[in-house]
Amino acid sequence: MSQIELVDTTIRDGNQSLWGATALKTGMQATIAPVMERVGFGAVDLTTSTHMAVAVRFQKENPWERIRVMRELMPSTKLSFLTTGMRFISWESASQELMELAFKLLINCGIDRFAIMDPMNDTSAMTAMAALARRCGVDDCNAALTYTVSPFHDDAYYAKKTAEIAASGRFTRIYVKDPGGLLTPERARTLLPAIQAAKGRLPLELHSHCTIGLAPFSYLAAAELGIDALHVAARPAANGTSQPAAERMVANLRHMGHTVDVDDEALADMSSYFQALADAEGLDCGKPQEFDASYFKHQMPGGMLGTMKRQLGEMKRLHLLPQVLEETERVRADLGYPIMVTPFSQVVGAQAVMNVLSGKRYENIPDEVIRYVIGRFGKPSSPLDAEIEDRIRSSPRASVLEKEEEMAPLPELRKRFDGHLCDEEFLLRAVMPREQVDAMLAAGPADRNYDPDSRPHLDLISGLAKRKGYRQIAVETKGLRLKLERGFK
């Protein structure tokens, strides 16, 4: 039996998996942060550049300030940033200078742990990012090995990747990242020992999703095999396509004889808060999922599958979904079995939809598929279908995309903007539309407080303010006295 740490994913991955990454504003996070500090998490999975973009685009809030607020309120908890290669917010490849600036700003704001993944498990690219993070001042770099199922991604493949990571000397820990929730307890019992044999002294973590109901069982198998940390979410933001629920996982681990050193009362308070928030904001909480064996074939992530259903429904083609999922499996094989994570799940899914809708395979090819084939996302880990690859590479559009320029170097970007901008504003403007950053700045500082119980009152006030034909409305309930008066000219 062993001592197991918990890494909390509620704010980042739970929010993203269940609520589209848009639900939690700064005040909502700040209000519960002191409680999360008391729980005793090994780390909190806080943000990504995608979440930072959401803060600006949809919430009109400053993402840099959000990190500072959370650091202030959680002074002793590791705050983690997930990075997916040489990109920041934009999917264009960024220069090393721009990434260095981004990393320094993140560290200055309070990030002290980097989770580094590459969608193709390119360990040389991951090592380069870890070296960059360390030059910027981060000592805690967690290498994410992304798990998938294919004829090429066997235990030996992951053991080899683990050995490369360990030999680099750039990482402080490793975690198995299972975005599809595909890891079975049986596979865990062969995969994890293979990784442990190759990792040296690096601690090992497991991050999986409950999409087809396997993650809670695989976590318990991992605990038997000596896992050091498990990624979990508070119950309202757990299950569904999110991570296992923290409370149930703690109870199960302790029942098996493992030690989980967390403050149970603080964890219960945290879950109660997020339940109240979900109720107030009309957010659907995750529910335990049924096992779906077909998922191992198409491996379409839950969020992408939902988007695909919506788009087919809007086109009145929802009845084609079974064909699209079958075609997804074929396209993935054609393209060398890419791991079904962003952006590759979108690349494969878009091509599958086009193939089914047109009736001819690869008659229409999206630009992102062409970029994938010509190597803009890196080198695929297994061979592509030779005929499909040649067809795409020889297309006129491929010739155009091979010549497209990547993001401008940092000095050139700086020349495009007011030289008096602070680095935080400059970086946002360099990678996001001007009007979105302008709107964020115009909105002013984000509210640092949130009370779920106030939502009915706010909805009442908003509704009353829209009414016409009244001179005065008075409302009095427990804890609230409100008078609205309309002025007439």
VOVOSE-68578 format. One record per residue (C-alpha): x, y, z. Coordinates in steps of 0.05 Angstrom, whole numbers, plus 32768, in hexadecimal, padded with zeros to 4 digits. Layout:
BEGIN
+------+-------+------+
: east : north :   up :
+------+-------+------+
:    X :     Y :    Z :
...
+------+-------+------+
//
This chain:
BEGIN
+------+-------+------+
: east : north :   up :
+------+-------+------+
: 8000 :  8000 : 8000 :
: 8019 :  8046 : 7FF0 :
: 800E :  8090 : 7FFA :
: 7FEC :  80B0 : 7FBE :
: 7FE7 :  80FA : 7FAD :
: 7FAD :  811B : 7F8B :
: 7FB3 :  814D : 7F52 :
: 7F73 :  8176 : 7F4C :
: 7F57 :  8182 : 7F06 :
: 7F15 :  81A5 : 7F17 :
: 7F26 :  81EA : 7EFF :
: 7F4A :  81D6 : 7EBF :
: 7F38 :  8192 : 7EA3 :
: 7EF7 :  8187 : 7EC9 :
: 7EDF :  81CB : 7EB2 :
: 7EF6 :  81BC : 7E6B :
: 7EDB :  8175 : 7E66 :
: 7E95 :  8184 : 7E81 :
: 7E8B :  81CF : 7E78 :
: 7EB0 :  81E1 : 7E39 :
: 7EE7 :  8206 : 7E60 :
: 7EBA :  8243 : 7E65 :
: 7E95 :  823A : 7EA6 :
: 7EC7 :  8250 : 7EDC :
: 7ED7 :  829A : 7EE0 :
: 7F0C :  82B9 : 7F0C :
: 7EDE :  82C8 : 7F46 :
: 7EC3 :  8281 : 7F45 :
: 7F09 :  8265 : 7F4B :
: 7F22 :  8298 : 7F7D :
: 7EE8 :  828C : 7FAD :
: 7EF9 :  8243 : 7FB6 :
: 7F45 :  8249 : 7FB0 :
: 7F52 :  824F : 7FFC :
: 7F2B :  820F : 8007 :
: 7F51 :  81EB : 7FCF :
: 7F91 :  8202 : 7FF1 :
: 7F7C :  81DD : 8030 :
: 7F6C :  819C : 800D :
: 7FB5 :  8189 : 8004 :
: 7FB9 :  817A : 7FBA :
: 7FFC :  8168 : 7F9D :
: 7FEC :  819B : 7F66 :
: 7FB2 :  81BE : 7F46 :
: 7FAA :  81B9 : 7EFB :
: 7F9B :  8203 : 7EF2 :
: 7F9E :  821A : 7EAA :
: 7FB6 :  8214 : 7E62 :
: 7FBE :  8248 : 7E2B :
: 7F7A :  8231 : 7E11 :
: 7F5A :  8242 : 7E54 :
: 7F7E :  8285 : 7E54 :
: 7F5F :  8293 : 7E0F :
: 7F1A :  8281 : 7E2A :
: 7F23 :  82B2 : 7E63 :
: 7F2F :  82EA : 7E31 :
: 7EFF :  82D5 : 7DF9 :
: 7EC2 :  82BF : 7E20 :
: 7ECA :  82DB : 7E66 :
: 7EED :  831D : 7E58 :
: 7F1D :  830F : 7E92 :
: 7F68 :  8316 : 7E97 :
: 7F87 :  82D0 : 7E99 :
: 7FC9 :  82E9 : 7EB6 :
: 7FA4 :  830A : 7EEF :
: 7F7C :  82CA : 7EFB :
: 7FBD :  82A3 : 7F06 :
: 7FD7 :  82D9 : 7F35 :
: 7F97 :  82D6 : 7F5E :
: 7F99 :  828B : 7F64 :
: 7FE3 :  828D : 7F78 :
: 7FD3 :  82C0 : 7FAE :
: 7F9B :  8295 : 7FCA :
: 7FC0 :  8253 : 7FC3 :
: 8007 :  8265 : 7FD9 :
: 801F :  821F : 7FE8 :
: 7FFC :  81F5 : 7FB3 :
: 801F :  81E4 : 7F71 :
: 7FFA :  8206 : 7F37 :
: 8002 :  81E2 : 7EF5 :
: 8001 :  81FA : 7EAD :
: 7FF8 :  81C8 : 7E75 :
: 801D :  81D8 : 7E35 :
: 8017 :  81B2 : 7DF4 :
: 8054 :  81C6 : 7DCD :
: 806E :  8204 : 7DAA :
: 802C :  822A : 7DAB :
: 800B :  825C : 7DD8 :
: 7FC0 :  8268 : 7DCF :
: 7FC6 :  826A : 7D83 :
: 7FCE :  8227 : 7D5F :
: 8005 :  8247 : 7D35 :
: 804B :  822F : 7D47 :
: 806C :  8264 : 7D72 :
: 80B5 :  8277 : 7D77 :
: 80DF :  8262 : 7DB1 :
: 80E5 :  82AB : 7DC6 :
: 8099 :  82B2 : 7DCB :
: 8093 :  8272 : 7DF2 :
: 80CA :  8289 : 7E21 :
: 80A5 :  82CA : 7E2D :
: 8064 :  82A4 : 7E3A :
: 8085 :  8275 : 7E6B :
: 80A7 :  82AE : 7E91 :
: 8065 :  82D3 : 7E98 :
: 8042 :  8294 : 7EB0 :
: 8078 :  8288 : 7EE4 :
: 8076 :  82D1 : 7EFA :
: 802B :  82CB : 7F05 :
: 8032 :  828D : 7F30 :
: 8036 :  824E : 7F06 :
: 8069 :  821F : 7F25 :
: 805C :  81DD : 7F02 :
: 805B :  81CF : 7EB8 :
: 8039 :  8192 : 7E99 :
: 8058 :  8188 : 7E55 :
: 8038 :  815D : 7E1F :
: 8040 :  8154 : 7DD5 :
: 8005 :  8139 : 7DAD :
: 8034 :  8108 : 7D8B :
: 805C :  80F6 : 7DC9 :
: 8099 :  8115 : 7DA8 :
: 80C9 :  8111 : 7DE3 :
: 80FD :  813E : 7DC3 :
: 80C9 :  8175 : 7DBD :
: 80B3 :  8169 : 7E05 :
: 80FB :  816C : 7E1D :
: 8106 :  81AE : 7DF8 :
: 80C9 :  81CC : 7E1A :
: 80E0 :  81B4 : 7E5E :
: 8124 :  81D2 : 7E53 :
: 8103 :  8214 : 7E40 :
: 80D7 :  8212 : 7E7E :
: 8113 :  8204 : 7EAB :
: 813A :  823E : 7E8C :
: 80FF :  826A : 7E9E :
: 8101 :  8254 : 7EE6 :
: 80D2 :  8217 : 7EEE :
: 80EF :  81DC : 7F14 :
: 80B2 :  81AE : 7F10 :
: 80A6 :  8193 : 7ECA :
: 8076 :  8159 : 7EC0 :
: 807C :  8131 : 7E7F :
: 8039 :  811B : 7E64 :
: 8039 :  80DA : 7E3C :
: 7FF8 :  80D9 : 7E17 :
: 7FD7 :  8095 : 7E16 :
: 7FB1 :  8077 : 7DDC :
: 7FA0 :  8033 : 7DBF :
: 7FBB :  801F : 7D7B :
: 7FE6 :  7FE8 : 7D5B :
: 8023 :  8014 : 7D67 :
: 8017 :  802F : 7DAE :
: 802A :  7FF2 : 7DD6 :
: 804C :  7FED : 7E1A :
: 8091 :  7FEC : 7DF9 :
: 8081 :  802E : 7DD6 :
: 8070 :  8050 : 7E18 :
: 80AC :  8031 : 7E3C :
: 80DA :  804C : 7E06 :
: 80BB :  8092 : 7E0B :
: 80C1 :  808F : 7E57 :
: 810B :  807D : 7E53 :
: 8117 :  80B8 : 7E24 :
: 80F5 :  80E7 : 7E54 :
: 811B :  80CD : 7E90 :
: 815D :  80D0 : 7E6C :
: 8153 :  8119 : 7E59 :
: 815A :  8130 : 7EA2 :
: 8129 :  8168 : 7E94 :
: 80EC :  814D : 7EB9 :
: 80DA :  8145 : 7F02 :
: 809F :  8115 : 7EF6 :
: 8078 :  80EF : 7EC1 :
: 802E :  80E5 : 7EB8 :
: 8005 :  80B8 : 7E8C :
: 7FD1 :  80E5 : 7E6B :
: 7F95 :  80BD : 7E53 :
: 7F67 :  80F0 : 7E32 :
: 7F38 :  80BC : 7E15 :
: 7F2F :  8095 : 7E55 :
: 7F47 :  8057 : 7E2F :
: 7F74 :  8039 : 7E64 :
: 7F57 :  7FF8 : 7E7F :
: 7F6C :  7FDA : 7EC2 :
: 7F89 :  7F9F : 7E9B :
: 7FB4 :  7FCB : 7E6F :
: 7FC9 :  7FF5 : 7EAB :
: 7FE6 :  7FB6 : 7ECA :
: 8017 :  7FAE : 7E8F :
: 8020 :  7FF6 : 7E79 :
: 8030 :  8016 : 7EBC :
: 8066 :  7FE3 : 7ED0 :
: 8087 :  7FED : 7E8C :
: 8088 :  8038 : 7E97 :
: 80A0 :  8030 : 7EE0 :
: 80DA :  8005 : 7EC9 :
: 80F1 :  803B : 7E9A :
: 80E3 :  807B : 7EC2 :
: 811B :  8076 : 7EF6 :
: 810A :  809E : 7F34 :
: 80D8 :  80CC : 7F14 :
: 8094 :  80CB : 7F37 :
: 805B :  80B1 : 7F0C :
: 8014 :  80CE : 7F07 :
: 7FD6 :  80B8 : 7EE2 :
: 7FA3 :  80E5 : 7EC1 :
: 7F66 :  80C5 : 7EA1 :
: 7F1E :  80D5 : 7E8E :
: 7EDE :  80B0 : 7EA0 :
: 7EC2 :  80B3 : 7E59 :
: 7EB3 :  8069 : 7E56 :
: 7EB4 :  805B : 7EA0 :
: 7EF9 :  803B : 7EA6 :
: 7F22 :  8071 : 7ECA :
: 7F0C :  8062 : 7F12 :
: 7F1F :  8019 : 7F0A :
: 7F61 :  8028 : 7EE6 :
: 7F73 :  8059 : 7F1E :
: 7F6B :  8023 : 7F53 :
: 7F95 :  7FF3 : 7F29 :
: 7FCA :  8029 : 7F23 :
: 7FC9 :  8032 : 7F6F :
: 7FD8 :  7FE8 : 7F77 :
: 8013 :  7FF1 : 7F48 :
: 8032 :  802A : 7F70 :
: 8019 :  8069 : 7F4C :
: 8030 :  80A8 : 7F6F :
: 7FF7 :  80D7 : 7F5D :
: 7FB1 :  80D5 : 7F3E :
: 7F8D :  810E : 7F1B :
: 7F46 :  8119 : 7F35 :
: 7F0F :  814E : 7F36 :
: 7EDD :  8165 : 7F6A :
: 7E9E :  813B : 7F60 :
: 7E73 :  816F : 7F3C :
: 7EAA :  8178 : 7F08 :
: 7EBC :  812E : 7F05 :
: 7EA3 :  80F0 : 7EE0 :
: 7E83 :  80F8 : 7E9C :
: 7EBD :  8108 : 7E6E :
: 7EE5 :  8124 : 7EA9 :
: 7F12 :  8103 : 7EDD :
: 7EFC :  80D5 : 7F16 :
: 7EDC :  80F7 : 7F52 :
: 7F0D :  8108 : 7F89 :
: 7EE1 :  80F5 : 7FC4 :
: 7ED0 :  80AF : 7FAB :
: 7F18 :  80A3 : 7F95 :
: 7F32 :  80B6 : 7FDA :
: 7F00 :  8088 : 7FFB :
: 7F11 :  804E : 7FCD :
: 7F5C :  8057 : 7FD4 :
: 7F58 :  8058 : 801F :
: 7F2B :  801B : 801F :
: 7F62 :  7FF7 : 7FF9 :
: 7F94 :  800C : 802F :
: 7FB6 :  8045 : 800B :
: 7FC5 :  8088 : 802D :
: 7FA8 :  80C8 : 800F :
: 7FBC :  8104 : 8038 :
: 7F86 :  8137 : 802A :
: 7F58 :  8161 : 8056 :
: 7F15 :  813E : 804D :
: 7EED :  8178 : 8068 :
: 7F0D :  81A9 : 8038 :
: 7F02 :  8179 : 7FFE :
: 7EB8 :  8172 : 8012 :
: 7EB2 :  81BE : 8015 :
: 7ED2 :  81C4 : 7FD1 :
: 7EA0 :  8194 : 7FB2 :
: 7E65 :  81B5 : 7FD4 :
: 7E7B :  81F8 : 7FB7 :
: 7E81 :  81DD : 7F70 :
: 7E3D :  81BB : 7F77 :
: 7E1D :  81FC : 7F8C :
: 7E41 :  8220 : 7F53 :
: 7E29 :  81EC : 7F20 :
: 7DE2 :  81F2 : 7F39 :
: 7DE4 :  823E : 7F37 :
: 7E02 :  8241 : 7EF2 :
: 7DD9 :  8209 : 7ED3 :
: 7E16 :  81DD : 7EC6 :
: 7E0E :  8192 : 7EBC :
: 7E38 :  8169 : 7EEB :
: 7E5C :  812B : 7ED3 :
: 7E3A :  80E8 : 7EDC :
: 7E58 :  80A2 : 7EDB :
: 7E5D :  8088 : 7E94 :
: 7E4A :  8046 : 7E74 :
: 7E80 :  801C : 7E54 :
: 7E82 :  8023 : 7E08 :
: 7EAF :  7FF1 : 7DE5 :
: 7EA9 :  8015 : 7DA2 :
: 7ECE :  8050 : 7DC0 :
: 7F10 :  802A : 7DB9 :
: 7F07 :  802D : 7D6E :
: 7EF8 :  8076 : 7D60 :
: 7F15 :  8093 : 7DA1 :
: 7EF1 :  80D5 : 7D95 :
: 7EF6 :  8102 : 7DD3 :
: 7EB5 :  8113 : 7DF6 :
: 7EB8 :  815D : 7DE5 :
: 7EC8 :  8150 : 7D9C :
: 7E91 :  811C : 7D98 :
: 7E5F :  814D : 7DB3 :
: 7E74 :  8182 : 7D81 :
: 7E6F :  814F : 7D48 :
: 7E28 :  813B : 7D5D :
: 7E13 :  8184 : 7D60 :
: 7E30 :  8194 : 7D1C :
: 7E11 :  8157 : 7CFB :
: 7DCF :  8168 : 7D1C :
: 7DD1 :  81AF : 7D01 :
: 7DDC :  8192 : 7CBB :
: 7DA3 :  8160 : 7CC7 :
: 7DD5 :  8128 : 7CBE :
: 7DD8 :  810C : 7D05 :
: 7DC4 :  80C8 : 7CEA :
: 7E09 :  80C5 : 7CCA :
: 7E2D :  80C4 : 7D0E :
: 7E39 :  8079 : 7D0F :
: 7E59 :  807D : 7CC9 :
: 7E83 :  80B9 : 7CDF :
: 7E9D :  8093 : 7D1B :
: 7EAF :  8057 : 7CF0 :
: 7ED2 :  8086 : 7CBF :
: 7EF6 :  80A7 : 7CF9 :
: 7F17 :  8064 : 7D08 :
: 7F2D :  805D : 7CBF :
: 7F48 :  80A4 : 7CB9 :
: 7F6F :  809C : 7CF9 :
: 7F90 :  805E : 7CDD :
: 7F9E :  8082 : 7C9B :
: 7FC1 :  80BA : 7CC0 :
: 7FEE :  808E : 7CE9 :
: 7FC4 :  8086 : 7D28 :
: 7FCA :  80CD : 7D45 :
: 7FB7 :  80D1 : 7D8E :
: 7F70 :  80ED : 7D93 :
: 7F7F :  812D : 7DB7 :
: 7F7C :  8175 : 7DA0 :
: 7F8B :  8184 : 7D68 :
: 7F8D :  813E : 7D4C :
: 7F46 :  812A : 7D62 :
: 7F2D :  8166 : 7D3A :
: 7F5A :  8155 : 7CFF :
: 7F41 :  810D : 7CFB :
: 7EF9 :  811D : 7D0B :
: 7EF3 :  8154 : 7CD7 :
: 7F0F :  8127 : 7CA1 :
: 7EE0 :  80EE : 7CB4 :
: 7EA3 :  811C : 7CB0 :
: 7EB9 :  8136 : 7C6B :
: 7EC5 :  80F0 : 7C52 :
: 7E7F :  80D8 : 7C66 :
: 7E5B :  8117 : 7C4F :
: 7E7C :  8117 : 7C0A :
: 7E76 :  80CC : 7BFF :
: 7EBE :  80CB : 7BE6 :
: 7EF9 :  80C3 : 7C15 :
: 7F2A :  80FE : 7C15 :
: 7F05 :  8123 : 7BDE :
: 7F07 :  8160 : 7C0B :
: 7F41 :  8168 : 7C3B :
: 7F43 :  819D : 7C72 :
: 7F81 :  81C8 : 7C78 :
: 7F90 :  81AC : 7CBE :
: 7F93 :  8165 : 7CA1 :
: 7FC4 :  817D : 7C6D :
: 7FEE :  81A1 : 7CA2 :
: 7FEF :  8160 : 7CCA :
: 8007 :  8137 : 7C8E :
: 803E :  8169 : 7C79 :
: 8059 :  816A : 7CC0 :
: 8042 :  81AC : 7CDD :
: 802E :  8188 : 7D1E :
: 806C :  815D : 7D21 :
: 807E :  8118 : 7D08 :
: 8048 :  80E3 : 7D11 :
: 805D :  80AA : 7D3E :
: 8049 :  8075 : 7D0B :
: 8046 :  8071 : 7CBF :
: 800D :  8090 : 7C98 :
: 7FE8 :  806B : 7C61 :
: 8018 :  8076 : 7C26 :
: 7FE1 :  8081 : 7BF2 :
: 7FBB :  80B3 : 7C1E :
: 7FFB :  80D8 : 7C31 :
: 8011 :  80DF : 7BE8 :
: 7FCC :  80F7 : 7BD4 :
: 7FCC :  812D : 7C09 :
: 8015 :  8143 : 7BFF :
: 800C :  8149 : 7BB4 :
: 7FCE :  8174 : 7BB9 :
: 7FD2 :  81BD : 7BA2 :
: 7FBC :  81D4 : 7BE7 :
: 7FF6 :  81B0 : 7C08 :
: 8026 :  81D9 : 7BDD :
: 8006 :  8219 : 7BF7 :
: 8006 :  8204 : 7C40 :
: 804F :  81ED : 7C3E :
: 8061 :  8236 : 7C2F :
: 8037 :  8257 : 7C64 :
: 805C :  827E : 7C98 :
: 805A :  826D : 7CE1 :
: 8050 :  82A0 : 7D19 :
: 807F :  82DB : 7D12 :
: 80BD :  82DE : 7D3E :
: 80B5 :  8303 : 7D80 :
: 80DB :  8343 : 7D6C :
: 80AF :  834A : 7D2D :
: 8070 :  833F : 7D56 :
: 8085 :  8376 : 7D87 :
: 808C :  83A7 : 7D4E :
: 8042 :  839D : 7D3D :
: 802B :  83B6 : 7D81 :
: 8032 :  83F3 : 7DAD :
: 8077 :  83EF : 7DCC :
: 805B :  8406 : 7E0F :
: 802F :  83C8 : 7E19 :
: 8041 :  839D : 7E54 :
: 8058 :  8357 : 7E41 :
: 8017 :  8337 : 7E59 :
: 7FEB :  8362 : 7E2C :
: 801C :  835D : 7DF3 :
: 801C :  8311 : 7DF3 :
: 7FD0 :  830D : 7DF4 :
: 7FCC :  833E : 7DBA :
: 8001 :  8317 : 7D93 :
: 7FD8 :  82D7 : 7D94 :
: 7F8F :  82EE : 7D9A :
: 7F60 :  831C : 7D73 :
: 7F67 :  8365 : 7D86 :
: 7F1D :  836F : 7D95 :
: 7F1D :  8336 : 7DC8 :
: 7F57 :  8353 : 7DEF :
: 7F38 :  8399 : 7DEB :
: 7EF7 :  837E : 7E08 :
: 7F1C :  835B : 7E40 :
: 7F40 :  839C : 7E53 :
: 7F00 :  83C5 : 7E4E :
: 7EDD :  8395 : 7E7E :
: 7F0E :  83A7 : 7EB6 :
: 7F25 :  837B : 7EEF :
: 7F00 :  833A : 7EFB :
: 7ED5 :  8332 : 7F38 :
: 7EFB :  8308 : 7F6B :
: 7EBD :  82F1 : 7F91 :
: 7E85 :  82C2 : 7F7F :
: 7E49 :  82AA : 7FA7 :
: 7E1F :  8273 : 7F87 :
: 7DE5 :  8287 : 7FB3 :
: 7DE3 :  82CB : 7F92 :
: 7DD3 :  82B0 : 7F4D :
: 7D86 :  82B0 : 7F56 :
: 7D8A :  82F8 : 7F6F :
: 7DB5 :  830D : 7F34 :
: 7D86 :  82EB : 7F03 :
: 7D4B :  830E : 7F24 :
: 7D6C :  8352 : 7F1F :
: 7D7F :  8346 : 7ED7 :
: 7D38 :  8330 : 7EC5 :
: 7D17 :  836A : 7EE8 :
: 7D46 :  839D : 7EC8 :
: 7D2F :  8386 : 7E84 :
: 7CE5 :  8391 : 7E93 :
: 7CC1 :  83CF : 7E7B :
: 7C86 :  83F8 : 7E93 :
: 7C96 :  83FB : 7EDC :
: 7CA8 :  8436 : 7F09 :
: 7CBE :  840F : 7F46 :
: 7CC8 :  83C6 : 7F58 :
: 7CD8 :  83B0 : 7F9F :
: 7CF0 :  836B : 7FB2 :
: 7CFE :  8351 : 7FF8 :
: 7D15 :  830A : 8008 :
: 7D41 :  82EC : 803D :
: 7D83 :  8310 : 803A :
: 7D6F :  833E : 8001 :
: 7D4B :  8380 : 7FFB :
: 7D46 :  839C : 7FB5 :
: 7D25 :  83D9 : 7F97 :
: 7D26 :  83EA : 7F4D :
: 7D0E :  842E : 7F36 :
: 7D08 :  8443 : 7EED :
: 7D12 :  848C : 7EDD :
: 7CE2 :  84AD : 7EAB :
: 7CF0 :  84EB : 7E84 :
+------+-------+------+
//
